[in-house]
């Protein structure tokens, strides 16, 4: 499988992950601060970031850099909160 095809597949998987996360939160099946929601956003944003960079879509690259950064921050907070609850 060539690199271009992998990047395209990754972009579609990333898009699906973001839409799944949005749909699950919108239908109240996931909380917006849950680790699963944040992980879906993080993975989706990262895959779309790679795809956008490959295609030279710099506005999308910038948006997804922030999307990934917010996902990392929120996921870190979710794990911190879970660790405090376990103590």
N, C-alpha and C positions, 0 to 999 in steps of 0.2 A: 504494500500500500504506500503510495507516495505522500509526501509531506503536505501538499496542497489539499489532498482529499482528507487527511487527518484534521487539518485546520478547519475545513468546511464542516466536517462531522462534529468537531468540537464546538464550533459556533452554533450549530443547531441544537446540540445537547445543552449548551449554556442558555440558549433562548428558552428551551423547554423547562430548564430548572427555574429560571426567573418567573416564567408564567405559572408553573406549578406552585411556587412559593406564594405568589400573589393570589392565586386562586384559593389556596388553602387558608390564607389569612382572611381573605375577603368573605369566605364562607364559614369562618370561625372554627375551622378544623385544627388550626394551629394558632398559637399566640404569637404576636409580632415580636416578642422578646425571647422566643424559644430558641434553643440551640439548633434545632432542625431547620427552622426558618432561616436563621442566619447562615447556616452552612449551605443551604440551597442558594441563597443570594451570593455568598462568597464564591462558590464553585461556578455558578452561572456567570457572574461578573468576570471572573478570571478567564473563563473560556471565551467569552465574547471579547474581552480585552485582547487576547492573543489573535483572534480572528480579525478584529478591527485593525490592529497594528499591521498584520500581514497585508491587508488590503489598503493600508494607508489612510484609513478613516480616523484622522486624528481627533476630531471632536468626540467621537465615540470612545476612543482610547482614553481621553481625559476623564470623561464621565465614568468609565469603568474602573479607572485607577481609584477614584473617590469611592465608587460602589464597593470595591474590594477592601479599601481601607476602613470604611464604615462597617462592613461585614466582619473584618478582623477584630475591630474594637468591640463591637456588640457581642461577638462570639466569646471573646476574652472575658467580658463582663458576665456573660451567662455562665461560663465555667467557674469564675470567681464566686458567683452567687451560689452555685451548686456546691462548691467546696465549703462555703460558710454554713450552709444548711446541713451538711454531713457532719460538721464538727459538734 
